[in-house]
C-alpha cells in the first residue's frame, strides 16, 4: 500500500511538472520551429554533411562496447562504486567530445557558407575538427555541461531570494559567478572555434559580445535547441529501456534494473551525438546573423520581429539570470 501511494505521488509530481513545463514552452514553439526550418535549409546543399555524425556514432558504438567490458571488470576492484562512477563520467565526457567534433565540423561548413558563400569540403572540415580544433572541443566538452548545470542552479536560487539573508547570499554569489563564467564558456563558441580557429575561451567571449552588440542575449538565452536535444535523448533512452527491460525480465530478471539503467544512459548519449547537426545549424544561424545581419541568406524579419516583440513586452521570456536583481525591503 505504501509503495502504491509513493508511486501515485511520483506520478502526481511528474504531472504537475509536465503542466508547468508545457505552460513555459508553448509560447516559444512557434519561433523555435521557424528557426529550425530556416537554419536547416543549407543542409541540402551539402549531401555528405551527415557523414561526420555517422563516423562519430560508429566510434561511439565501438567505444561503448569496450566501456561495457571495463564496467564489468570494475566489479572486481577494491572500490567498485568509485571506479564505476569514474567510468560513467569518463563516458559522458568522451561522448560529449564526439558530439562536439561533429558539431564543429558542421559549424565550419555552414558558417563559411553563410559568411563567405563557400562550398567547403566536409571531409577537410572533419579532419580540421579532429586536429586543430580538437583541444577546444575537449575543453568545451568538459566545461559547457558544468556551466549549464550552474545555470539551472542559478535559476533555482534566483527564485528563492526574499527575506532570508542566507538564501539571498547564495543567490547573489551564484549569480555573480554565472555572470563571469558564462561569458568565458558557452556552447555558442563552437561556431567561431570552427570558423576562425579560436580557442574555446576567446571564442566564447567574442560570441557573447556579438550577441550583446545586436541585443540578442534574451533570444539566445531562451533558445530551446538544447532542451529539444536533451528531451530527444531522454525519449530515445526511454525507448531503449522499454526494449531492453522487456528482454531482460524474461531472460535474467535479477539484472533488469542495472541493464535498463545502462541502456538508458547509452541510448541518451548516442542520441545526443546524432543531434549534433541540427544543433550546429541553429547555432550557426544565430552567430552568423549576429556577425552579419544584412546577409541575404537570413530572414531579417524573423529575429528582428522576435526582438521587437520582447522589447515591447508582447512576448515574455525567462532567460537564465545573470544580472543581479534588487530586493524590495
C-alpha positions as CSV (number, residue, x, y, z in Angstrom):
1,X,0.0,0.0,0.0
2,X,2.8,2.4,0.9
3,X,4.6,1.7,-2.4
4,X,1.4,2.3,-4.3
5,X,0.9,5.7,-2.6
6,X,4.5,6.7,-3.2
7,X,4.1,5.7,-6.9
8,X,1.0,7.9,-7.2
9,X,2.8,10.8,-5.5
10,X,5.7,10.5,-8.1
11,X,3.2,10.5,-11.0
12,X,1.4,13.5,-9.4
13,X,4.6,15.5,-9.1
14,X,5.5,14.5,-12.7
15,X,2.1,15.6,-14.0
16,X,2.4,19.0,-12.2
17,X,5.9,19.5,-13.6
18,X,4.8,18.5,-17.0
19,X,2.0,21.0,-16.9
20,X,4.2,23.8,-15.8
21,X,6.8,23.0,-18.4
22,X,4.0,23.0,-21.1
23,X,2.9,26.4,-20.0
24,X,6.6,27.6,-20.1
25,X,7.4,26.1,-23.5
26,X,4.2,26.6,-25.5
27,X,4.8,30.4,-26.3
28,X,8.2,29.6,-27.7
29,X,7.3,26.7,-30.0
30,X,6.3,28.9,-33.0
31,X,9.6,30.9,-33.1
32,X,11.6,27.7,-32.4
33,X,10.1,25.8,-35.3
34,X,10.7,28.7,-37.7
35,X,14.4,28.9,-36.6
36,X,14.8,25.1,-37.1
37,X,13.3,25.2,-40.6
38,X,15.3,28.2,-41.7
39,X,18.6,27.0,-40.2
40,X,18.4,23.6,-41.8
41,X,17.9,25.0,-45.3
42,X,21.7,25.0,-46.2
43,X,22.0,21.3,-45.3
44,X,20.5,20.2,-48.7
45,X,23.5,21.9,-50.4
46,X,26.0,19.5,-48.7
47,X,24.9,15.9,-49.4
48,X,27.7,14.5,-47.2
49,X,27.2,16.8,-44.2
50,X,25.7,13.9,-42.2
51,X,28.8,11.8,-42.7
52,X,30.9,13.1,-39.7
53,X,27.9,12.4,-37.4
54,X,27.8,8.8,-38.7
55,X,31.5,8.4,-38.1
56,X,31.2,9.7,-34.6
57,X,28.2,7.4,-34.0
58,X,30.3,4.4,-35.2
59,X,33.2,5.4,-33.0
60,X,30.8,5.9,-30.1
61,X,29.4,2.4,-30.6
62,X,32.8,0.8,-30.6
63,X,34.0,2.8,-27.6
64,X,30.8,2.0,-25.6
65,X,31.3,-1.7,-26.4
66,X,34.8,-1.6,-24.8
67,X,33.4,0.6,-22.0
68,X,30.9,-2.1,-21.0
69,X,33.7,-4.6,-20.6
70,X,35.5,-2.1,-18.4
71,X,32.4,-1.7,-16.2
72,X,32.2,-5.5,-15.8
73,X,35.9,-5.6,-14.9
74,X,35.5,-2.8,-12.4
75,X,33.3,-5.1,-10.2
76,X,36.4,-6.9,-9.2
77,X,38.3,-3.8,-8.0
78,X,38.6,-2.8,-4.3
79,X,36.2,0.1,-4.6
80,X,33.8,-0.8,-7.5
81,X,31.3,2.1,-6.9
82,X,34.1,4.7,-7.2
83,X,35.5,3.1,-10.3
84,X,32.1,2.8,-12.0
85,X,31.3,6.5,-11.2
86,X,34.6,7.5,-12.8
87,X,33.9,5.3,-15.8
88,X,30.4,6.9,-16.2
89,X,31.8,10.4,-16.1
90,X,34.5,9.4,-18.5
91,X,32.0,8.0,-21.0
92,X,29.9,11.2,-20.7
93,X,32.9,13.4,-21.5
94,X,34.0,11.1,-24.3
95,X,30.5,11.2,-25.9
96,X,30.4,15.0,-25.5
97,X,33.8,15.3,-27.3
98,X,32.5,13.1,-30.2
99,X,29.3,15.3,-30.3
100,X,31.4,18.5,-30.4
101,X,33.7,17.2,-33.1
102,X,30.6,16.6,-35.3
103,X,29.2,20.0,-34.2
104,X,32.4,21.8,-35.1
105,X,32.6,20.1,-38.5
106,X,29.1,21.1,-39.4
107,X,29.6,24.6,-37.9
108,X,32.5,25.3,-40.2
109,X,30.7,24.1,-43.3
110,X,27.6,26.1,-42.6
111,X,29.3,29.2,-41.2
112,X,31.6,29.5,-44.2
113,X,28.6,29.2,-46.4
114,X,26.8,32.0,-44.6
115,X,29.7,34.4,-44.2
116,X,31.7,33.8,-47.4
117,X,29.4,31.9,-49.7
118,X,31.9,29.0,-49.8
119,X,31.1,25.3,-50.6
120,X,33.5,23.8,-48.2
121,X,34.7,20.2,-48.2
122,X,33.0,18.3,-45.4
123,X,35.9,15.8,-45.2
124,X,38.5,18.6,-44.9
125,X,36.4,20.3,-42.1
126,X,36.1,16.9,-40.3
127,X,39.9,16.5,-40.5
128,X,40.4,20.0,-39.1
129,X,38.0,19.3,-36.3
130,X,40.0,16.2,-35.3
131,X,43.3,18.0,-35.4
132,X,43.4,21.8,-34.9
133,X,40.0,22.2,-33.1
134,X,40.2,19.0,-31.0
135,X,41.6,20.7,-28.0
136,X,38.9,23.3,-27.9
137,X,36.3,20.6,-28.4
138,X,37.7,18.7,-25.5
139,X,37.8,21.8,-23.3
140,X,34.3,22.8,-24.2
141,X,33.0,19.2,-23.5
142,X,34.4,19.5,-20.0
143,X,33.1,23.0,-19.1
144,X,29.9,23.6,-21.0
145,X,27.8,20.8,-19.3
146,X,29.1,22.1,-15.9
147,X,28.2,25.7,-16.8
148,X,24.8,24.6,-18.0
149,X,24.3,22.9,-14.6
150,X,25.2,26.1,-12.8
151,X,22.7,27.9,-14.9
152,X,20.0,25.7,-13.6
153,X,21.2,26.2,-10.0
154,X,21.2,30.0,-10.7
155,X,17.6,29.9,-11.8
156,X,16.5,28.0,-8.7
157,X,18.4,30.2,-6.3
158,X,17.1,33.3,-8.1
159,X,13.5,32.1,-7.3
160,X,14.3,31.7,-3.6
161,X,15.6,35.2,-3.0
162,X,13.4,37.1,-0.4
163,X,13.8,38.0,3.2
164,X,16.1,35.0,4.0
165,X,19.6,36.6,4.2
166,X,21.4,33.2,3.8
167,X,19.4,32.3,0.6
168,X,19.9,35.7,-0.8
169,X,23.7,35.5,-0.2
170,X,23.7,32.1,-2.0
171,X,21.7,33.6,-4.9
172,X,23.9,36.7,-5.0
173,X,27.1,34.6,-5.1
174,X,25.8,32.1,-7.7
175,X,24.7,34.9,-10.0
176,X,28.0,36.7,-9.7
177,X,29.8,33.5,-10.6
178,X,27.5,32.9,-13.5
179,X,28.0,36.5,-14.8
180,X,31.7,35.9,-15.2
181,X,31.8,32.2,-16.1
182,X,29.1,32.2,-18.8
183,X,30.9,34.9,-20.8
184,X,34.1,32.8,-20.8
185,X,32.5,29.4,-21.6
186,X,29.3,28.7,-23.6
187,X,28.1,26.3,-26.2
188,X,27.7,29.1,-28.9
189,X,31.5,29.2,-29.1
190,X,31.7,26.2,-31.4
191,X,30.8,28.4,-34.4
192,X,33.8,30.7,-34.0
193,X,36.1,27.9,-33.0
194,X,35.2,26.2,-36.3
195,X,35.3,29.3,-38.5
196,X,38.3,31.2,-37.2
197,X,40.2,28.5,-35.2
198,X,39.9,30.5,-31.9
199,X,40.4,28.9,-28.5
200,X,37.4,28.0,-26.5
201,X,37.5,30.8,-24.0
202,X,38.2,33.6,-26.6
203,X,35.5,32.2,-28.9
204,X,33.0,32.3,-26.0
205,X,33.8,35.9,-25.1
206,X,33.7,37.1,-28.8
207,X,30.5,35.3,-29.5
208,X,28.7,36.7,-26.5
209,X,30.0,40.2,-27.3
210,X,28.4,39.8,-30.7
211,X,25.1,38.9,-29.1
212,X,25.3,41.9,-26.8
213,X,26.1,44.2,-29.7
214,X,23.0,43.0,-31.5
215,X,20.9,42.9,-28.3
216,X,20.2,39.2,-28.9
217,X,21.1,38.0,-25.4
218,X,17.4,37.3,-24.4
219,X,16.7,35.5,-27.6
220,X,19.7,33.1,-27.5
221,X,19.4,32.7,-23.7
222,X,15.8,31.5,-24.1
223,X,16.6,29.3,-27.1
224,X,15.0,25.8,-26.9
225,X,17.5,23.9,-29.0
226,X,19.4,22.4,-26.1
227,X,16.1,21.4,-24.4
228,X,14.9,19.7,-27.5
229,X,18.2,17.8,-27.9
230,X,18.0,16.8,-24.2
231,X,14.4,15.6,-24.4
232,X,15.2,13.7,-27.6
233,X,17.9,11.9,-25.8
234,X,15.6,11.2,-22.9
235,X,12.9,9.8,-25.2
236,X,15.5,7.6,-27.1
237,X,16.9,6.3,-23.8
238,X,13.4,5.5,-22.6
239,X,12.7,3.5,-25.7
240,X,15.9,1.6,-25.1
241,X,14.8,0.9,-21.6
242,X,11.4,-0.5,-22.7
243,X,13.1,-2.8,-25.2
244,X,15.9,-4.0,-23.0
245,X,13.8,-4.3,-19.8
246,X,11.3,-6.5,-21.7
247,X,14.0,-8.8,-22.9
248,X,16.0,-8.9,-19.6
249,X,12.9,-9.5,-17.4
250,X,12.4,-12.7,-19.4
251,X,16.0,-13.9,-19.6
252,X,17.6,-12.7,-16.4
253,X,15.2,-10.8,-14.1
254,X,17.7,-10.0,-11.4
255,X,19.7,-7.8,-13.8
256,X,16.7,-5.9,-15.2
257,X,17.3,-2.7,-13.2
258,X,21.0,-2.5,-13.9
259,X,20.9,-3.3,-17.6
260,X,17.9,-0.9,-18.0
261,X,19.9,1.9,-16.4
262,X,22.8,1.2,-18.7
263,X,20.5,1.1,-21.8
264,X,19.0,4.4,-20.9
265,X,22.4,6.0,-20.4
266,X,23.9,4.7,-23.7
267,X,20.7,5.5,-25.7
268,X,20.8,9.0,-24.3
269,X,24.4,9.6,-25.2
270,X,24.2,8.1,-28.7
271,X,21.2,10.3,-29.5
272,X,22.9,13.4,-28.3
273,X,25.7,12.7,-30.7
274,X,23.2,12.2,-33.5
275,X,21.6,15.6,-32.7
276,X,24.9,17.4,-33.4
277,X,23.9,18.5,-36.9
278,X,20.6,20.4,-36.1
279,X,22.1,22.0,-33.0
280,X,25.1,23.2,-35.0
281,X,22.9,24.6,-37.7
282,X,20.8,26.6,-35.2
283,X,24.0,27.9,-33.5
284,X,25.4,29.0,-36.9
285,X,22.2,30.8,-37.8
286,X,22.3,32.9,-34.5
287,X,26.0,33.6,-34.5
288,X,26.4,34.3,-38.2
289,X,23.3,36.6,-38.1
290,X,24.8,38.5,-35.2
291,X,28.0,38.9,-37.2
292,X,26.4,40.0,-40.5
293,X,22.6,40.5,-40.2
294,X,22.4,42.1,-43.7
295,X,23.3,38.8,-45.3
296,X,20.7,37.9,-47.9
297,X,20.6,34.2,-46.7
298,X,19.0,35.3,-43.4
299,X,15.3,36.0,-42.8
300,X,15.8,39.6,-41.5
301,X,12.3,39.8,-40.0
302,X,12.5,36.5,-38.1
303,X,14.9,37.5,-35.3
304,X,14.2,41.2,-35.5
305,X,10.4,40.7,-35.1
306,X,11.1,38.4,-32.1
307,X,13.4,41.0,-30.6
308,X,10.9,43.8,-31.1
309,X,8.2,41.6,-29.5
310,X,10.4,41.0,-26.5
311,X,11.2,44.7,-26.1
312,X,7.6,45.7,-26.4
313,X,6.5,43.2,-23.8
314,X,4.2,41.2,-26.1
315,X,6.5,38.2,-25.9
316,X,7.7,37.2,-22.4
317,X,10.9,35.2,-22.0
318,X,12.5,33.8,-18.9
319,X,16.3,33.9,-19.6
320,X,18.8,32.4,-17.3
321,X,19.5,35.0,-14.6
322,X,22.9,36.6,-14.9
323,X,22.1,40.0,-13.7
324,X,21.5,40.7,-10.0
325,X,18.1,41.9,-9.0
326,X,17.3,44.2,-6.2
327,X,15.1,43.0,-3.4
328,X,12.5,45.3,-2.1
329,X,12.7,45.7,1.6
